[in-house]
Amino acid sequence: MNNYKNDNSARRYIAHVSIFGTTQIHLRNPYIIAWWSAAFPGFGHLLLSKYLRGFVLFVWEVVINIKSHVNLAMIYSFQGNIDMAKEVLNTRWLLICIPVYIFAIWDSYRTTVDLNRIYVLAERENVSTSKLLYWDKKKRWSENMQVFSTFEYSSYIELAVSELEKKGIKKEDIFIVPLNNRTEDRRLFDSLHRADGISLIDLGMALATAFSVIGASIGFKLSWGPIYWGIISAFIGFILGLGIKLFMFKVIRKNQRLLRGKHSEVILIVNCRTVDAGVVEQTLWKNLALGVSKVRSDGL
């Protein structure tokens, strides 16, 4: 019985129904998904319904484990038999395993954050107050119009206002609305319900990959063996990358935000006749407006 009809009215979907099953998007903790990828590459992607990537990584890990004898070397390493761990490991296959393993963890984390953002946007589409109203600029304008523009807080606003007054725009038809700067501190780490698109672990994962390859290679000549030194080097690389990103975010970018914060944005609204709208727009662009848009007054 065909009782399902898709009118394609939604911008984003949170489920897909097919003969292979139902795929749903819902909020997931990115750290839990990353942990499943760390337990076994592919598991995290399977939880996200990314079946192709999940099965490819799963099969890859199985083949790599068999060829490199990683599991056997881990058993010997945890038992303290480092010499046997060095002997059974296949170096070439081991060095191929490390980058893919760390990539699987990072990609599952990144994908979870992206899917959480899509889910939140899809859920908010059902709320009437969240629907965006876009003005059709191709329609014929009415007698009166409003011209909206944004400026950085500078002397160019006064120049624009004075020039508009000279061209016949009344002072009471010009409105200036200064915007307050953002004072809330940004959160450093993503959560289940929130992600701002800033990733602090990208550099850490990249350095963890490089350091673990180097550490595992050197570990064949060290007392603790390649397994332990690969893990230790990966941890050191991750902490180093995370520290660099934190320094950039908390110190360098904070200073840049403070510097930019001295020049907050200002909204300039001008009421005018339709015949004057072109002149007003040109005047605003001439005085370095960041953006300009025209709206019919009777549509407000």
C-alpha positions as YAML, in Angstrom:
chain: A
units: angstrom
residues:
- id: 1
  name: MET
  ca: [0.00, 0.00, 0.00]
- id: 2
  name: ASN
  ca: [1.44, 3.33, -1.05]
- id: 3
  name: ASN
  ca: [0.51, 5.73, 1.75]
- id: 4
  name: TYR
  ca: [3.59, 7.96, 1.60]
- id: 5
  name: LYS
  ca: [3.84, 11.06, -0.52]
- id: 6
  name: ASN
  ca: [6.76, 13.49, -0.55]
- id: 7
  name: ASP
  ca: [5.82, 17.00, -1.64]
- id: 8
  name: ASN
  ca: [9.48, 18.11, -1.53]
- id: 9
  name: SER
  ca: [8.51, 21.15, 0.55]
- id: 10
  name: ALA
  ca: [11.19, 20.67, 3.21]
- id: 11
  name: ARG
  ca: [14.64, 22.15, 2.73]
- id: 12
  name: ARG
  ca: [16.26, 19.51, 4.92]
- id: 13
  name: TYR
  ca: [15.21, 15.98, 5.83]
- id: 14
  name: ILE
  ca: [15.92, 14.01, 9.00]
- id: 15
  name: ALA
  ca: [15.02, 10.58, 7.59]
- id: 16
  name: HIS
  ca: [15.27, 8.62, 4.38]
- id: 17
  name: VAL
  ca: [13.10, 5.61, 3.64]
- id: 18
  name: SER
  ca: [14.20, 3.05, 1.04]
- id: 19
  name: ILE
  ca: [14.06, -0.67, 0.36]
- id: 20
  name: PHE
  ca: [17.28, -1.05, 2.35]
- id: 21
  name: GLY
  ca: [15.76, 0.40, 5.51]
- id: 22
  name: THR
  ca: [15.21, 3.73, 7.24]
- id: 23
  name: THR
  ca: [18.08, 6.12, 7.83]
- id: 24
  name: GLN
  ca: [17.46, 8.73, 10.50]
- id: 25
  name: ILE
  ca: [19.41, 11.77, 11.64]
- id: 26
  name: HIS
  ca: [19.30, 12.64, 15.32]
- id: 27
  name: LEU
  ca: [21.55, 14.30, 17.84]
- id: 28
  name: ARG
  ca: [24.60, 12.24, 18.76]
- id: 29
  name: ASN
  ca: [27.52, 12.91, 21.03]
- id: 30
  name: PRO
  ca: [30.56, 13.37, 18.74]
- id: 31
  name: TYR
  ca: [32.92, 12.06, 21.41]
- id: 32
  name: ILE
  ca: [31.01, 8.78, 21.73]
- id: 33
  name: ILE
  ca: [31.09, 8.30, 17.95]
- id: 34
  name: ALA
  ca: [34.82, 9.08, 17.90]
- id: 35
  name: TRP
  ca: [35.34, 6.54, 20.68]
- id: 36
  name: TRP
  ca: [33.62, 3.80, 18.65]
- id: 37
  name: SER
  ca: [35.87, 4.65, 15.71]
- id: 38
  name: ALA
  ca: [38.86, 4.36, 18.03]
- id: 39
  name: ALA
  ca: [37.63, 0.98, 19.28]
- id: 40
  name: PHE
  ca: [37.40, -0.27, 15.70]
- id: 41
  name: PRO
  ca: [37.52, 1.91, 12.57]
- id: 42
  name: GLY
  ca: [34.18, 1.87, 10.76]
- id: 43
  name: PHE
  ca: [31.96, 1.41, 13.82]
- id: 44
  name: GLY
  ca: [31.50, 5.15, 14.30]
- id: 45
  name: HIS
  ca: [30.53, 5.66, 10.66]
- id: 46
  name: LEU
  ca: [28.07, 2.76, 10.80]
- id: 47
  name: LEU
  ca: [26.37, 4.43, 13.77]
- id: 48
  name: LEU
  ca: [26.00, 7.55, 11.61]
- id: 49
  name: SER
  ca: [24.49, 5.46, 8.77]
- id: 50
  name: LYS
  ca: [27.55, 6.18, 6.62]
- id: 51
  name: TYR
  ca: [27.57, 2.60, 5.45]
- id: 52
  name: LEU
  ca: [29.97, 2.85, 2.52]
- id: 53
  name: ARG
  ca: [32.71, 4.56, 4.52]
- id: 54
  name: GLY
  ca: [31.95, 2.37, 7.51]
- id: 55
  name: PHE
  ca: [32.28, -0.96, 5.70]
- id: 56
  name: VAL
  ca: [35.36, 0.19, 3.75]
- id: 57
  name: LEU
  ca: [37.11, 1.21, 6.97]
- id: 58
  name: PHE
  ca: [35.96, -2.01, 8.68]
- id: 59
  name: VAL
  ca: [37.34, -4.24, 5.93]
- id: 60
  name: TRP
  ca: [40.50, -2.14, 5.72]
- id: 61
  name: GLU
  ca: [41.14, -2.54, 9.43]
- id: 62
  name: VAL
  ca: [40.59, -6.29, 9.31]
- id: 63
  name: VAL
  ca: [43.04, -6.69, 6.41]
- id: 64
  name: ILE
  ca: [45.63, -4.39, 8.00]
- id: 65
  name: ASN
  ca: [45.41, -6.16, 11.34]
- id: 66
  name: ILE
  ca: [45.97, -9.53, 9.69]
- id: 67
  name: LYS
  ca: [48.85, -8.33, 7.53]
- id: 68
  name: SER
  ca: [50.65, -6.25, 10.17]
- id: 69
  name: HIS
  ca: [49.94, -8.56, 13.16]
- id: 70
  name: VAL
  ca: [49.04, -5.52, 15.26]
- id: 71
  name: ASN
  ca: [46.77, -7.40, 17.64]
- id: 72
  name: LEU
  ca: [49.39, -10.04, 18.33]
- id: 73
  name: ALA
  ca: [52.03, -7.36, 18.88]
- id: 74
  name: MET
  ca: [49.68, -5.55, 21.29]
- id: 75
  name: ILE
  ca: [49.25, -8.75, 23.30]
- id: 76
  name: TYR
  ca: [53.01, -9.24, 23.55]
- id: 77
  name: SER
  ca: [53.52, -5.54, 24.43]
- id: 78
  name: PHE
  ca: [50.92, -5.57, 27.20]
- id: 79
  name: GLN
  ca: [52.52, -8.74, 28.56]
- id: 80
  name: GLY
  ca: [55.89, -6.98, 28.64]
- id: 81
  name: ASN
  ca: [57.41, -9.16, 25.93]
- id: 82
  name: ILE
  ca: [58.68, -6.29, 23.76]
- id: 83
  name: ASP
  ca: [61.16, -8.38, 21.77]
- id: 84
  name: MET
  ca: [58.41, -10.71, 20.54]
- id: 85
  name: ALA
  ca: [56.21, -7.69, 19.67]
- id: 86
  name: LYS
  ca: [59.01, -6.28, 17.51]
- id: 87
  name: GLU
  ca: [59.55, -9.61, 15.85]
- id: 88
  name: VAL
  ca: [55.95, -10.30, 14.83]
- id: 89
  name: LEU
  ca: [55.14, -6.79, 13.56]
- id: 90
  name: ASN
  ca: [55.22, -6.11, 9.84]
- id: 91
  name: THR
  ca: [56.64, -2.59, 9.58]
- id: 92
  name: ARG
  ca: [55.29, -1.68, 6.14]
- id: 93
  name: TRP
  ca: [51.71, -2.63, 6.94]
- id: 94
  name: LEU
  ca: [51.92, -0.99, 10.36]
- id: 95
  name: LEU
  ca: [52.86, 2.40, 8.91]
- id: 96
  name: ILE
  ca: [49.90, 2.18, 6.51]
- id: 97
  name: CYS
  ca: [47.56, 1.35, 9.38]
- id: 98
  name: ILE
  ca: [48.30, 4.38, 11.57]
- id: 99
  name: PRO
  ca: [47.16, 7.24, 9.26]
- id: 100
  name: VAL
  ca: [43.91, 5.49, 8.28]
- id: 101
  name: TYR
  ca: [43.14, 4.66, 11.92]
- id: 102
  name: ILE
  ca: [43.49, 8.27, 13.06]
- id: 103
  name: PHE
  ca: [41.63, 9.55, 9.99]
- id: 104
  name: ALA
  ca: [38.67, 7.31, 10.85]
- id: 105
  name: ILE
  ca: [38.46, 8.82, 14.34]
- id: 106
  name: TRP
  ca: [38.69, 12.41, 13.07]
- id: 107
  name: ASP
  ca: [36.24, 11.91, 10.20]
- id: 108
  name: SER
  ca: [33.59, 10.31, 12.39]
- id: 109
  name: TYR
  ca: [33.86, 13.19, 14.87]
- id: 110
  name: ARG
  ca: [33.63, 15.82, 12.10]
- id: 111
  name: THR
  ca: [30.70, 14.07, 10.43]
- id: 112
  name: THR
  ca: [28.79, 13.87, 13.72]
- id: 113
  name: VAL
  ca: [29.17, 17.61, 14.27]
- id: 114
  name: ASP
  ca: [27.93, 18.33, 10.73]
- id: 115
  name: LEU
  ca: [24.93, 15.99, 11.05]
- id: 116
  name: ASN
  ca: [23.97, 17.51, 14.40]
- id: 117
  name: ARG
  ca: [23.92, 20.94, 12.77]
- id: 118
  name: ILE
  ca: [21.74, 19.65, 9.91]
- id: 119
  name: TYR
  ca: [19.34, 18.04, 12.40]
- id: 120
  name: VAL
  ca: [18.92, 21.27, 14.38]
- id: 121
  name: LEU
  ca: [18.25, 23.24, 11.19]
- id: 122
  name: ALA
  ca: [15.73, 20.65, 9.98]
- id: 123
  name: GLU
  ca: [13.88, 20.69, 13.30]
- id: 124
  name: ARG
  ca: [13.65, 24.49, 13.28]
- id: 125
  name: GLU
  ca: [12.03, 24.50, 9.85]
- id: 126
  name: ASN
  ca: [8.80, 23.42, 11.51]
- id: 127
  name: VAL
  ca: [8.76, 26.53, 13.70]
- id: 128
  name: SER
  ca: [6.96, 29.37, 11.97]
- id: 129
  name: THR
  ca: [9.04, 32.10, 13.62]
- id: 130
  name: SER
  ca: [12.22, 30.61, 12.21]
- id: 131
  name: LYS
  ca: [11.16, 30.80, 8.56]
- id: 132
  name: LEU
  ca: [13.10, 33.42, 6.65]
- id: 133
  name: LEU
  ca: [11.30, 36.00, 4.54]
- id: 134
  name: TYR
  ca: [13.17, 36.95, 1.41]
- id: 135
  name: TRP
  ca: [12.03, 40.05, -0.43]
- id: 136
  name: ASP
  ca: [11.53, 39.59, -4.16]
- id: 137
  name: LYS
  ca: [13.71, 42.29, -5.70]
- id: 138
  name: LYS
  ca: [12.25, 41.66, -9.15]
- id: 139
  name: LYS
  ca: [8.82, 42.97, -8.16]
- id: 140
  name: ARG
  ca: [7.81, 46.49, -9.06]
- id: 141
  name: TRP
  ca: [8.48, 48.84, -6.18]
- id: 142
  name: SER
  ca: [5.71, 50.91, -4.61]
- id: 143
  name: GLU
  ca: [5.74, 54.68, -4.13]
- id: 144
  name: ASN
  ca: [7.73, 54.57, -0.89]
- id: 145
  name: MET
  ca: [10.79, 52.49, -0.13]
- id: 146
  name: GLN
  ca: [13.20, 51.77, 2.66]
- id: 147
  name: VAL
  ca: [16.88, 51.32, 1.96]
- id: 148
  name: PHE
  ca: [18.82, 49.24, 4.48]
- id: 149
  name: SER
  ca: [22.60, 49.31, 4.70]
- id: 150
  name: THR
  ca: [25.34, 48.29, 7.09]
- id: 151
  name: PHE
  ca: [28.53, 50.20, 7.89]
- id: 152
  name: GLU
  ca: [31.51, 49.81, 10.12]
- id: 153
  name: TYR
  ca: [31.38, 52.41, 12.85]
- id: 154
  name: SER
  ca: [33.45, 55.16, 11.28]
- id: 155
  name: SER
  ca: [33.27, 58.70, 9.91]
- id: 156
  name: TYR
  ca: [31.89, 57.37, 6.63]
- id: 157
  name: ILE
  ca: [28.45, 57.11, 8.25]
- id: 158
  name: GLU
  ca: [28.40, 60.84, 8.94]
- id: 159
  name: LEU
  ca: [29.61, 61.53, 5.43]
- id: 160
  name: ALA
  ca: [26.82, 59.37, 4.01]
- id: 161
  name: VAL
  ca: [24.16, 61.03, 6.17]
- id: 162
  name: SER
  ca: [25.31, 64.54, 5.34]
- id: 163
  name: GLU
  ca: [25.38, 63.74, 1.62]
- id: 164
  name: LEU
  ca: [21.88, 62.23, 1.78]
- id: 165
  name: GLU
  ca: [20.57, 65.38, 3.47]
- id: 166
  name: LYS
  ca: [22.10, 67.50, 0.72]
- id: 167
  name: LYS
  ca: [20.23, 65.40, -1.85]
- id: 168
  name: GLY
  ca: [16.87, 66.11, -0.26]
- id: 169
  name: ILE
  ca: [16.45, 63.23, 2.21]
- id: 170
  name: LYS
  ca: [14.91, 64.58, 5.41]
- id: 171
  name: LYS
  ca: [16.77, 64.05, 8.65]
- id: 172
  name: GLU
  ca: [13.76, 62.37, 10.28]
- id: 173
  name: ASP
  ca: [13.78, 59.76, 7.47]
- id: 174
  name: ILE
  ca: [17.28, 58.58, 8.34]
- id: 175
  name: PHE
  ca: [17.70, 56.08, 11.18]
- id: 176
  name: ILE
  ca: [21.00, 54.86, 12.61]
- id: 177
  name: VAL
  ca: [21.05, 51.70, 14.76]
- id: 178
  name: PRO
  ca: [24.44, 50.79, 16.28]
- id: 179
  name: LEU
  ca: [24.95, 47.09, 17.03]
- id: 180
  name: ASN
  ca: [26.55, 45.93, 20.26]
- id: 181
  name: ASN
  ca: [29.69, 43.83, 20.05]
- id: 182
  name: ARG
  ca: [29.62, 40.20, 21.04]
- id: 183
  name: THR
  ca: [30.61, 39.86, 24.68]
- id: 184
  name: GLU
  ca: [29.94, 36.15, 25.25]
- id: 185
  name: ASP
  ca: [33.04, 34.00, 25.28]
- id: 186
  name: ARG
  ca: [33.00, 31.24, 22.71]
- id: 187
  name: ARG
  ca: [33.04, 27.69, 23.97]
- id: 188
  name: LEU
  ca: [36.15, 25.75, 23.19]
- id: 189
  name: PHE
  ca: [34.67, 22.30, 22.68]
- id: 190
  name: ASP
  ca: [31.66, 21.06, 20.76]
- id: 191
  name: SER
  ca: [28.77, 19.48, 22.61]
- id: 192
  name: LEU
  ca: [25.79, 17.30, 21.78]
- id: 193
  name: HIS
  ca: [23.53, 20.26, 21.01]
- id: 194
  name: ARG
  ca: [26.01, 22.85, 19.85]
- id: 195
  name: ALA
  ca: [28.88, 23.26, 17.38]
- id: 196
  name: ASP
  ca: [30.20, 26.58, 16.08]
- id: 197
  name: GLY
  ca: [32.25, 25.19, 13.21]
- id: 198
  name: ILE
  ca: [35.59, 25.85, 14.89]
- id: 199
  name: SER
  ca: [37.58, 22.64, 15.27]
- id: 200
  name: LEU
  ca: [40.37, 22.46, 17.82]
- id: 201
  name: ILE
  ca: [41.39, 18.88, 17.07]
- id: 202
  name: ASP
  ca: [42.26, 19.11, 13.36]
- id: 203
  name: LEU
  ca: [45.88, 20.08, 13.93]
- id: 204
  name: GLY
  ca: [46.12, 17.70, 16.88]
- id: 205
  name: MET
  ca: [44.97, 14.73, 14.81]
- id: 206
  name: ALA
  ca: [47.35, 15.63, 11.99]
- id: 207
  name: LEU
  ca: [50.33, 15.87, 14.35]
- id: 208
  name: ALA
  ca: [49.20, 12.69, 16.12]
- id: 209
  name: THR
  ca: [49.36, 10.86, 12.79]
- id: 210
  name: ALA
  ca: [52.83, 12.18, 11.97]
- id: 211
  name: PHE
  ca: [54.23, 11.63, 15.47]
- id: 212
  name: SER
  ca: [52.77, 8.12, 15.77]
- id: 213
  name: VAL
  ca: [54.37, 7.04, 12.49]
- id: 214
  name: ILE
  ca: [57.72, 8.44, 13.60]
- id: 215
  name: GLY
  ca: [57.36, 7.03, 17.11]
- id: 216
  name: ALA
  ca: [56.42, 3.56, 15.90]
- id: 217
  name: SER
  ca: [59.36, 3.56, 13.51]
- id: 218
  name: ILE
  ca: [61.83, 4.60, 16.21]
- id: 219
  name: GLY
  ca: [60.17, 2.26, 18.71]
- id: 220
  name: PHE
  ca: [61.69, -0.79, 17.03]
- id: 221
  name: LYS
  ca: [65.06, 0.30, 18.46]
- id: 222
  name: LEU
  ca: [63.79, 1.42, 21.86]
- id: 223
  name: SER
  ca: [63.10, -0.68, 24.91]
- id: 224
  name: TRP
  ca: [59.30, -0.23, 25.00]
- id: 225
  name: GLY
  ca: [58.75, -1.29, 21.40]
- id: 226
  name: PRO
  ca: [56.77, 0.25, 18.51]
- id: 227
  name: ILE
  ca: [53.29, -0.18, 20.03]
- id: 228
  name: TYR
  ca: [53.93, 1.79, 23.18]
- id: 229
  name: TRP
  ca: [56.03, 4.44, 21.46]
- id: 230
  name: GLY
  ca: [53.44, 4.80, 18.69]
- id: 231
  name: ILE
  ca: [50.72, 5.46, 21.26]
- id: 232
  name: ILE
  ca: [52.92, 7.80, 23.30]
- id: 233
  name: SER
  ca: [54.01, 9.73, 20.20]
- id: 234
  name: ALA
  ca: [50.42, 10.04, 18.98]
- id: 235
  name: PHE
  ca: [49.38, 11.41, 22.37]
- id: 236
  name: ILE
  ca: [52.26, 13.91, 22.38]
- id: 237
  name: GLY
  ca: [51.41, 15.04, 18.84]
- id: 238
  name: PHE
  ca: [47.74, 15.47, 19.70]
- id: 239
  name: ILE
  ca: [48.48, 17.49, 22.85]
- id: 240
  name: LEU
  ca: [50.98, 19.64, 20.93]
- id: 241
  name: GLY
  ca: [48.48, 20.34, 18.14]
- id: 242
  name: LEU
  ca: [45.69, 21.04, 20.62]
- id: 243
  name: GLY
  ca: [47.96, 23.41, 22.54]
- id: 244
  name: ILE
  ca: [48.85, 25.32, 19.38]
- id: 245
  name: LYS
  ca: [45.17, 25.67, 18.39]
- id: 246
  name: LEU
  ca: [44.23, 26.78, 21.90]
- id: 247
  name: PHE
  ca: [47.01, 29.38, 21.86]
- id: 248
  name: MET
  ca: [45.84, 30.67, 18.49]
- id: 249
  name: PHE
  ca: [42.22, 30.78, 19.61]
- id: 250
  name: LYS
  ca: [42.70, 32.23, 23.10]
- id: 251
  name: VAL
  ca: [45.58, 34.64, 22.45]
- id: 252
  name: ILE
  ca: [46.10, 35.52, 18.78]
- id: 253
  name: ARG
  ca: [42.47, 35.43, 17.62]
- id: 254
  name: LYS
  ca: [41.27, 37.05, 20.84]
- id: 255
  name: ASN
  ca: [43.53, 40.02, 20.17]
- id: 256
  name: GLN
  ca: [42.22, 40.17, 16.61]
- id: 257
  name: ARG
  ca: [38.63, 40.08, 17.86]
- id: 258
  name: LEU
  ca: [39.35, 42.87, 20.32]
- id: 259
  name: LEU
  ca: [40.91, 44.93, 17.57]
- id: 260
  name: ARG
  ca: [37.94, 44.41, 15.29]
- id: 261
  name: GLY
  ca: [35.59, 45.01, 18.19]
- id: 262
  name: LYS
  ca: [36.52, 48.70, 18.20]
- id: 263
  name: HIS
  ca: [34.69, 49.00, 14.87]
- id: 264
  name: SER
  ca: [31.27, 47.53, 15.46]
- id: 265
  name: GLU
  ca: [28.69, 47.45, 12.69]
- id: 266
  name: VAL
  ca: [25.92, 50.04, 12.30]
- id: 267
  name: ILE
  ca: [22.62, 49.67, 10.45]
- id: 268
  name: LEU
  ca: [21.51, 52.70, 8.46]
- id: 269
  name: ILE
  ca: [17.84, 52.86, 7.37]
- id: 270
  name: VAL
  ca: [16.64, 55.47, 4.90]
- id: 271
  name: ASN
  ca: [12.98, 56.18, 4.05]
- id: 272
  name: CYS
  ca: [12.65, 57.61, 0.56]
- id: 273
  name: ARG
  ca: [10.54, 57.71, -2.58]
- id: 274
  name: THR
  ca: [11.00, 55.09, -5.25]
- id: 275
  name: VAL
  ca: [12.49, 57.61, -7.68]
- id: 276
  name: ASP
  ca: [15.16, 58.52, -5.09]
- id: 277
  name: ALA
  ca: [16.09, 54.95, -4.20]
- id: 278
  name: GLY
  ca: [18.78, 54.69, -6.86]
- id: 279
  name: VAL
  ca: [20.48, 57.90, -5.72]
- id: 280
  name: VAL
  ca: [20.35, 56.78, -2.09]
- id: 281
  name: GLU
  ca: [21.84, 53.41, -2.96]
- id: 282
  name: GLN
  ca: [24.68, 54.97, -4.96]
- id: 283
  name: THR
  ca: [25.42, 57.35, -2.10]
- id: 284
  name: LEU
  ca: [25.63, 54.54, 0.40]
- id: 285
  name: TRP
  ca: [27.94, 52.47, -1.81]
- id: 286
  name: LYS
  ca: [30.06, 55.55, -2.45]
- id: 287
  name: ASN
  ca: [30.64, 55.93, 1.30]
- id: 288
  name: LEU
  ca: [31.83, 52.33, 1.74]
- id: 289
  name: ALA
  ca: [28.67, 50.60, 2.88]
- id: 290
  name: LEU
  ca: [29.19, 46.92, 3.64]
- id: 291
  name: GLY
  ca: [25.82, 45.94, 2.19]
- id: 292
  name: VAL
  ca: [22.71, 47.64, 0.78]
- id: 293
  name: SER
  ca: [19.18, 46.35, 0.15]
- id: 294
  name: LYS
  ca: [15.91, 48.01, -0.91]
- id: 295
  name: VAL
  ca: [12.50, 47.07, 0.50]
- id: 296
  name: ARG
  ca: [8.98, 48.26, -0.28]
- id: 297
  name: SER
  ca: [7.58, 50.21, 2.65]
- id: 298
  name: ASP
  ca: [4.07, 48.81, 2.22]
- id: 299
  name: GLY
  ca: [5.44, 45.27, 2.57]
- id: 300
  name: LEU
  ca: [6.61, 45.82, 6.14]
...
